[in-house]
Amino acid sequence: MGVFMLIVVLVSILLYYFWKKNRWGFGKKYVLRQEARRLLNMDHAEADETIDRLMKSLRERHPNRSEEWYMEKLIYDLERDR
C-alpha cells in the first residue's frame, strides 16, 4: 500500500509540473525566444520577424543542429555584438 501511494504522489507531481510548464509556456524554447526579443529591443512582431530571419541564416550556415542550439547561438551572437 505504501509503495502504491508513493507512486501516485510522484506521478501527480510530474503531471502537475508538465501541466504548469505547458500552460504558462515556460519551456526552454519560450525562455530563449523571450531573451532574444529582449536583446533585439524591438516591438514584438518586428523582433519575431528578425529572429526568424536570423534563425534561417544560422540553419543554412550550421545545418543539423537542434532548435535550442540555434537560439542559444543567436543569443550569444546578439550579446557579443552589443
Rosetta blueprint (number, residue, H / E / L):
1 M L
2 G H
3 V H
4 F H
5 M H
6 L H
7 I H
8 V H
9 V H
10 L H
11 V H
12 S H
13 I H
14 L H
15 L H
16 Y H
17 Y H
18 F H
19 W H
20 K H
21 K H
22 N H
23 R H
24 W H
25 G L
26 F L
27 G L
28 K H
29 K H
30 Y H
31 V H
32 L H
33 R H
34 Q H
35 E H
36 A H
37 R H
38 R H
39 L H
40 L H
41 N L
42 M L
43 D L
44 H H
45 A H
46 E H
47 A H
48 D H
49 E H
50 T H
51 I H
52 D H
53 R H
54 L H
55 M H
56 K H
57 S H
58 L H
59 R H
60 E H
61 R H
62 H L
63 P L
64 N L
65 R L
66 S L
67 E H
68 E H
69 W H
70 Y H
71 M H
72 E H
73 K H
74 L H
75 I H
76 Y H
77 D H
78 L H
79 E H
80 R H
81 D L
82 R L
